[in-house]
Amino acid sequence: MKTAQSLLAAFGIGIVTGCAISKALEKKSLSSEKALNEVKIALKENMDIDGAWIYSEPEEWKNGKLSQTVFHGGITENQDGEAVHYDFVVDAKTGTIIKLDPQ
């Protein structure tokens, strides 16, 4: 009987540990604010940034056969006194800009 209790206890601990690890891995995604900050840092050397925005909820994005979790947003640059708007797609886990398109 003691072996069955030990086995049951080990099984329970394994489940709890697995759930905790799963939750920790899910939280590896950046917040939308952190992702936007990463975009601004990456672009500020080449752009005179006037403003920026980002959707607060990540979404799944397909790029050909690849699928990944991303944030969508936009950034406005001042070019010779005129505002130029760009839309961007940024990886929600790394903050890497995947796509940057002028409007």
N, C-alpha and C positions, 0 to 999 in steps of 0.2 A: 504494500500500500504506500509506503514511503517513497518508493521509486516513481509511482504514478503521480504523487504530489509534486515531486521534484521536476518531473517531466512537464507537468502542467504549469508550474511556476516558470520554468525556463521558456516554455512556449509563450506565455503571457508577457514576459520581459522582452522577448524577441519581437512580438507584435508592437508593443509600446515603443521600443527603440526604432523599429522600422517606420512607424508613423512620425516620430520626432525627426528622423533623418529626412523623410519625404517633405515635411513641412519646411525644414531648413533649406532644402534645395529649391522649393517653390519660391522662397523669399529672396533668392539670388537675383531676381529681376530688380532693376533700378526703379526708383520712384520717377514719376514724370518730371518732377522738378530737377532731379539729378540728371536725367537724360537730357533735358533742355540745357542745363549748365554745361554738360559735355559738348553739346553741339556748339554753343557759343564760344567755348574755349577753342574748339577745333577751327572755327571760322574767323575768330577775331583778328588773327594775323593777316588775313587777306581781305577782310571786309570792315567797313565802317558801319557797325550794327546800330540801327535806330530802335528796333523793337523785335520781340519774338514771342511766340505762343506755342503751346503744345496741348493736345488732347490728354486728359488725365488718365484715361483708361487705355491700356494696351490692347492690341488686337492681333489676330493671326493674319499674316500677309504672305501671299504666294508670289514667288519670283521664279517663274518657270516651274520646274518640278520641286523647287525648294519651298519650304514653309517655315516661317519663324514668327516669333512674337515681337511686335514693333510698336512704336509710338509714331503718330503723324503730327506734324506741326508746320510752322512757317516762321520765316525770319525776314526782316526788312532791312535793306542796306541803303545807305545814303551814297548815291553816285552823282557827284557834281551838283548837289542841291536837290536832286530828284530821288524819290523813294522807288526802290526796285524790290519787288517781293519774290521770295523763293519758298517753295514747298519742300519739306524734307521728310524722309522716313529714317528713323533711327532704331537700331537694335535695342530692345528693352533690357537685355541682359548685359550688354557690353558698353552701350552708349556710342557705338560706331555708326557713323552716318552711312546709310546704304544707298540713299538716293537724294539728290538735290537738284530741283528743277526750277528755273526761273519762270515767272508768270508772264 
